[in-house]
Amino acid sequence: MEQKIRVDRNMGANLRRLRGEHGLSQEKLCAALQLRGCDIGRTTYAKYESGELNIRVSVLIELKQIYGCSYEEFFLGLEPSV
């Protein structure tokens, strides 16, 4: 039996935008996250940005600190349409 993957909203575009605004490569961002105790490799982070993998809350908390942004920045444009 084939399992269908349910497509959900993802914040990949916002993660990519924020990283670009701060002039960070995926490698440099992952190094900064690792210094903060998040064991994230570049391949895993690339999957967050592509929407293939859901990001962990602990990583969002550290990204908020790195970028100095609000949590709303991660969710821009993801509101349900009315």
Steps between C-alpha positions, in 0.01 A plus 500: 500500500645834397505769765413851387693786650279783617633833385493761773609860520871543556717791595788410269478821296508708820799305633683558171407871497619560856826317439560703184420829676773417751752401235546148630564184304331184619839378622566813708150498643531134599835574666335780701216266598746232605681750724162557666445129561286413195661208322378590150689411186474688172304217334238506773476878488462490120201268554345759733533765229363271227203393715604134501542499878319685779726722709530429872385764746841499670658602168245780451580635845871517414434649155290773664800587716747490209282719277367725776152473352152420623338162459255662258785532247508121468127483426457790255259411223393172657167623636201306373311673222150609597 
